[in-house]
């Protein structure tokens, strides 16, 4: 069952379908490293709400664009979107979504900027009971549930799932390619030639527009995409190879530095934080 409120046309802009080959869950216990088949995706154009929104997928992948930053969220990782924040949404794969809406009273105590959190067991159980209402404007029972959900969100640790996106069209082209081909191993000078820039100019321009080096950005992309593969049941070695790591050991060490836990522990860790 897909939980998506249909009461207000403000909530979802018209959707269209297009191809996206950047993320592919494992099939029959194996993951191909290259030439991943296309997975069809649904896109909701840029829009904003007068209320806060908590969005997560029980299955499938969410790709959210907000103010020059891209968020890639695997199953059971939620994105919190404060009121009035313009965002565009892409849903990859056969997704089962849950979207909760929060009125002004509850939003006061919630983060003022977009963030990603783990969907806790309590949040997972409460969400279907109130998915069709703007929370803090319903029945007494719904209000009590809304308060519990808001309190739960305040306690959950945030998780690094965001990627700053450049504005320069050449860099946009490069980033789109890396998202389609996370396994790409081309060095900086080769990537620079592909977008008609010198390696030095590419490095300086990329850092100026994203605040990150090309290597750091690519690593964060690979980490985010590998979460999707792990969430779909893929093995650590399979996830490592599909996102471009030849060594599962190197991948696991990078994963631990990024998220604070090992790949095998990530989806079992309470509140999405180590320990």
C-alpha positions in Angstrom: 0.0 0.0 0.0 1.3 3.5 -0.8 0.6 6.2 1.7 0.3 9.5 -0.2 -2.4 12.1 0.8 -4.5 13.3 -2.1 -6.5 16.0 -0.3 -4.6 19.1 -1.5 -3.3 19.8 -5.0 -0.6 21.9 -3.4 1.1 18.8 -2.1 2.1 17.1 -5.3 2.9 18.7 -8.7 2.1 16.8 -11.9 4.3 13.8 -12.4 6.1 12.4 -15.4 8.2 9.2 -15.9 11.7 9.0 -17.2 14.7 6.7 -17.1 17.3 6.6 -14.4 20.2 4.1 -14.4 22.2 5.3 -11.4 20.9 3.0 -8.7 19.9 -0.7 -9.2 19.0 -3.0 -6.3 20.4 -6.6 -6.4 18.6 -9.2 -8.4 18.7 -13.0 -7.6 21.6 -12.5 -5.2 24.0 -10.8 -7.7 24.8 -7.2 -8.6 26.3 -6.3 -12.0 29.0 -3.6 -11.8 28.4 -1.9 -15.1 25.6 -1.3 -17.6 22.9 -1.3 -15.0 19.5 -1.6 -16.6 17.3 1.4 -16.4 14.8 1.8 -13.6 11.9 4.0 -14.3 11.4 6.9 -12.0 8.5 9.3 -11.2 9.3 13.0 -10.8 7.3 15.6 -9.0 8.3 19.1 -10.1 9.4 21.9 -7.8 6.8 22.8 -5.3 6.5 23.9 -1.6 4.0 23.4 1.2 2.7 25.7 3.9 3.3 22.9 6.4 6.2 20.6 7.2 6.6 17.3 5.5 8.3 14.1 6.5 8.8 11.8 3.6 10.2 8.2 3.4 10.0 5.1 1.4 9.3 1.6 2.8 10.7 0.4 -0.5 12.3 2.2 -3.5 14.5 5.2 -3.4 13.8 9.0 -2.9 15.9 11.6 -4.7 15.1 15.1 -3.4 16.5 18.4 -4.8 16.4 21.4 -2.4 18.2 24.7 -3.0 21.2 23.3 -4.9 21.5 20.1 -2.7 20.5 16.6 -3.7 19.4 14.0 -1.1 19.5 10.3 -1.9 17.5 8.4 0.6 17.3 4.5 0.7 14.3 2.7 2.3 13.5 3.6 5.9 15.6 6.8 5.8 13.3 9.9 6.0 13.7 13.4 4.7 12.3 16.2 6.8 11.2 19.3 4.7 10.3 22.4 6.7 7.4 24.6 5.6 7.9 26.9 2.5 11.0 25.0 1.3 10.8 24.5 -2.4 11.7 21.0 -3.4 11.6 18.6 -6.4 11.1 14.9 -5.8 12.1 11.8 -7.8 10.9 8.3 -6.8 13.1 5.5 -8.1 11.9 1.9 -8.5 8.7 0.3 -7.3 8.3 2.6 -4.2 6.0 2.4 -1.3 5.9 5.8 0.2 4.8 7.4 3.4 4.3 11.2 3.6 3.4 13.0 6.8 2.4 16.6 7.1 3.0 18.9 10.2 1.1 22.0 11.1 2.7 25.2 12.4 2.5 24.3 16.1 4.5 21.1 15.8 7.0 22.6 13.3 8.2 25.1 15.9 10.0 22.2 17.7 11.3 20.5 14.6 14.5 21.3 12.5 14.4 24.5 10.5 16.4 23.1 7.6 16.1 19.9 5.5 17.7 16.9 7.1 17.7 13.1 6.9 16.9 10.7 9.8 16.5 7.0 10.3 12.8 5.8 10.5 12.6 4.2 13.9 10.3 1.3 14.7 7.9 3.7 16.6 7.8 6.1 13.7 7.2 3.2 11.2 4.2 2.0 13.2 2.6 5.4 13.9 2.9 6.8 10.4 0.1 4.8 8.7 -2.4 6.0 11.4 -2.1 9.7 10.6 -0.9 9.8 7.0 -4.1 11.4 5.6 -4.1 14.4 7.9 -2.1 17.6 8.6 -0.9 16.8 12.0 -2.0 19.0 14.9 -5.3 19.8 13.2 -7.1 16.4 13.5 -8.9 14.5 16.2 -7.6 14.2 19.8 -6.3 10.7 19.1 -4.5 12.0 16.0 -3.1 15.0 17.9 -1.7 12.6 20.6 -0.1 10.5 17.8 1.3 13.7 16.1 2.9 14.8 19.4 4.6 11.4 19.7 5.9 11.5 16.2 7.2 15.0 16.7 9.0 14.0 19.9 10.4 11.0 18.1 11.8 13.1 15.3 13.5 15.4 17.8 15.3 12.4 19.3 16.5 10.8 16.1 20.1 11.4 14.9 20.6 13.0 11.5 22.4 11.0 8.8 24.7 12.4 6.0 22.8 11.7 2.8 23.1 15.1 1.0 25.2 16.1 -2.0 25.7 19.8 -3.0 24.9 20.3 -6.6 26.7 22.8 -8.9 25.1 25.4 -11.1 27.6 25.6 -13.9 26.2 23.6 -16.9 29.5 21.7 -17.5 29.6 20.6 -13.8 26.0 19.7 -13.9 26.7 17.4 -16.9 29.6 15.8 -15.0 27.6 15.3 -11.8 24.7 13.7 -13.8 27.1 11.3 -15.4 28.6 10.3 -12.2 25.2 9.6 -10.7 24.4 7.4 -13.7 27.7 5.7 -13.5 28.9 5.7 -9.8 31.3 2.9 -10.8 33.2 5.3 -13.2 36.9 5.2 -12.4 38.1 8.0 -14.8 40.7 10.2 -13.2 40.3 14.0 -12.8 42.2 14.8 -16.1 40.0 12.5 -18.1 36.8 13.9 -16.5 38.0 17.4 -17.2 38.5 16.6 -20.9 35.0 15.3 -21.1 33.6 18.7 -20.0 36.1 20.8 -22.0 38.0 22.1 -18.9 41.6 21.8 -17.7 42.0 19.6 -14.6 43.1 22.6 -12.6 40.1 24.7 -13.7 37.7 21.8 -13.1 39.1 21.3 -9.5 38.8 25.0 -8.7 35.4 25.5 -10.2 33.9 22.4 -8.6 35.1 23.3 -5.1 33.9 26.9 -5.6 30.4 25.7 -6.5 30.0 22.8 -4.2 32.4 23.4 -1.3 33.9 19.9 -2.0 36.6 18.4 -4.2 35.6 16.2 -7.0 37.0 13.2 -5.2 35.1 14.0 -2.0 31.9 14.6 -3.9 32.3 11.3 -5.7 32.9 9.5 -2.5 29.8 10.9 -0.8 27.8 9.9 -3.9 29.1 6.4 -3.8 28.3 6.1 -0.1 24.7 7.3 -0.6 24.1 5.0 -3.5 25.6 2.0 -1.7 23.1 2.5 1.0 20.4 1.8 -1.5 22.0 -1.4 -2.5 22.5 -2.6 1.1 18.9 -1.7 1.9 17.7 -3.9 -1.0 19.5 -6.9 0.5 22.8 -6.6 -1.4 26.0 -8.0 0.1 28.7 -5.6 1.2 31.0 -6.9 -1.6 28.3 -6.4 -4.2 27.5 -2.9 -3.1 31.2 -2.0 -3.1 31.8 -3.2 -6.6 28.7 -1.6 -8.1 29.6 1.9 -6.8 33.2 1.6 -7.9 35.3 0.1 -5.2 37.5 -2.7 -6.2 38.2 -3.6 -2.6 35.4 -4.4 -0.2 37.8 -3.6 2.7 38.5 -0.1 1.4 34.8 0.4 0.9 34.0 -0.7 4.4 36.6 1.5 5.9 35.3 4.5 4.0 31.8 3.7 5.0 32.7 3.6 8.7 34.5 7.0 8.4 31.4 8.4 6.8 28.6 6.9 8.9 30.3 5.9 12.1 29.4 2.2 11.7 30.2 -0.7 9.4 28.0 -1.4 6.3 26.6 -4.6 7.9 25.6 -2.6 11.1 24.1 0.5 9.4 20.5 -0.6 9.1 20.5 -2.3 12.6 21.8 0.7 14.5 19.3 2.4 16.8 18.4 5.9 15.7 20.9 5.7 12.9 23.9 6.5 15.0 26.8 4.5 16.2 26.8 2.8 19.6 
